[in-house]
Amino acid sequence: MKKLQSTWYNMAIVLTVISVVAGAALAYVNELTKGPIAEIQQRNEAQAIKAVLCDDNAVITDTVTNGDVVVYVAENGAAVKTTDPLNGSFGGGLTIMVGLSKDFQVLGYTVLLSNETPGLGAKADEWFQKGGKGEIVGKTAGQLATTKDNGEIDAITASTITTRSFLRAVNNAYAEYAKVVNPHAEADVHTSATAKDMN
């Protein structure tokens, strides 16, 4: 077989062919894995709903979606999936599932996704749990704030931004659930943390 001359034209052709083949292979693999990934996400969310509602037999009676927020209404309250963009942080966002009772007390929560500095997402998944340093379980959502913001929640050590982001997400979950419970009422939500927040 005759060897191709090493010219710019030939190199451009070879690179184009490689790019097309690689792109087609990636698209094929993506199509193959799309279904299984969606199934895994659904299964994880179903487990998260039961965990945050503290009820392995929780039955969802209604689902309300508003943008990125999903409210799964159950008999004892609701599990709310919500995201905060982590304004002012190095990360890209924090997605949590939080369980709220009918009187808006936090039943439980789990961090579904964290693009924050490695380790901080895992820390957030423990810090606010029952018995944790910044415990929110059993507290009424809507006005949760850090001690630096005149609230009563201790911030994660050296990570006030992540704490504020997490609490905004919980308060947002409250606001969305409150709309479902009483669509005509205006929810009172703590919004003191801004993009200018610094650790």
N, C-alpha and C positions, 0 to 999 in steps of 0.2 A: 504494500500500500504506500502510495506516495505521501511523503511528509508535507504538511502545510507549511508554507513560508511564513516566517514570523513577521507579518506586516500588521499595521494598525487595523486594516480592513478585516483580515482573517481573525485577529484577536477579538474584534467587535462582534463578528458573527458567532464565534465560539462562546463568548460570554453571554450573548443574547440567547443562544440555544440552551445553555446551562441554566440561565435565569428562568426561562419558560418551563423547562422540565422541573426545576426545583419548585416553582410556584404551583404547578399542576399537582405535584406530589404533596405539598403542604395543604392545598385545597382538598385533596382526596382524604388525607389523614384527618383534617378538621371535620369533614363531613361524617367520617366514620365515628369520631369520638363525640360529636355534638350530642347525640341521643343519650349515651351512657353518662356524660357529664351532667346533663339536665336531670336525669333520674337520681343521680347521687345528690345534687343540690336539693331536689324536692324531698328526698329521704332525710337529709340533714335538717332541713327546715321543719319537717314534721316532728322530728325528735326534739328540736329546739323549742317548738311550740309546747309540747308536753312538759319539757323540762322547766320552762319559765312560768307555766301555769301551775306547776307542782302537781300535775294530775296525769298519770299514765293513760287514763281513759277519757281524756278531754275530747269533747265532740265540738267541732267547729260548726256553728249555726249560720254564720254569715261571713263573707269576706268583702272588705271595702278597700279599694285601691285609690290613692291620691298621689300621683306622681311616683316618687320612689318609696313612698310609705304604704305598707299593707297592714290593715287591721284585721286580724283573725278573731272574730267574736265567738266566745264560748259561753257556757252557762255561768261560770264563776267569774267572768271578766273578759279580758282579751289579751292576746299576744300580738304585739305590734313590732313589725320589722321597719326600722328607720335608719337613715344614714346622716351623718354629719360630715361636712367636707374637711374638717380639721384646719380651719382658717388659721393662717399664720404659722403653720407647722411645716416640717420637712416632708410629712407624709401626704397621701392623697385622699384619705377618707377613712371613716370608721362606720361600720354597719353592725347594728346590734338587734337582737330580738329581746324585747322586754315584756314581762307579764304584769298586767295591772288588774287589780280586783275591781269590782263594781264601784267601790268608793275611792278608786284611783290610787290605792296603795301598791307599792312595788312588791310583786310576789316573787320575782326572780328575773334573771337576765342572762344572756350569753352573748359574747362577741362573735359575730359570724365572719367578719372580715376586717382586717386592719392593715392599712398601708403606711402605718406610722413607723417610726424608727424601730428596728427589730428588737423584740423583747417587751416593748411598751404595750402592745396589744395583748400579750399574754399576761402582763402585770395587771392591765385593766380588767381582765377576765376574772381576777382573784380579788383585787383591791376593794371592790364595792360589794362583794358577796357578804352574806350573813357572817358576822364575826370578823370581817376584814376591817382594815384601818379606816376605810372610807365608806363603811356599810350604808347601803341605801335600801336594802330589803326591809320591808315593813314601814318605810317612810312614804308619805304622800307625794306623788310626782306633781310636776307643774311649776314648783318654785325651788327645786333643788339647785343649790349653788355652793361654791367652795367657800371656805372660811375667809379667803382673800376677797371674795365678793359679798361679804356680810352674810354668808350662808353658814351651814353647819357641817358640810362635807369636807373632810381632810383630803387635800390634793395628793395624787401620786407623787412620791418623792422626786423632786427635780423635773416634774412634768405637769405643770399647771395647765398647759395648752391641751394636752390629752385629756386631763380631768374635765376641763371646761367643755371640750368637744363631746365627751361621753355624757355629761349632764345635760347638755343641749339636746342630744339625741333622745334621752329619757324624757325630758320635758316636752319635746316635740311629739313623742309617742303619746304622752298624756293629752296634748292638744288635739291630736287626730282621733283618739278614742273618745274624747269629750264631744267632738263633733258628731260621732256616731250615736252616742248616748242622747245628746240633745243638739240636734242640727241647728237650732236657732240661737243657741247661747254662744257668747264670745268667750273662748277659753283664756284664762289668765296664766300666761307663761313667762317664766324668767328668761330675759334676753340680754342680760348685762354683758355677757362675754362677746367680744367682737373680734374682727380680724386683726386688730392691733394688740390683742392679748399676747403677753410675753411671759416666759417661765421666770 
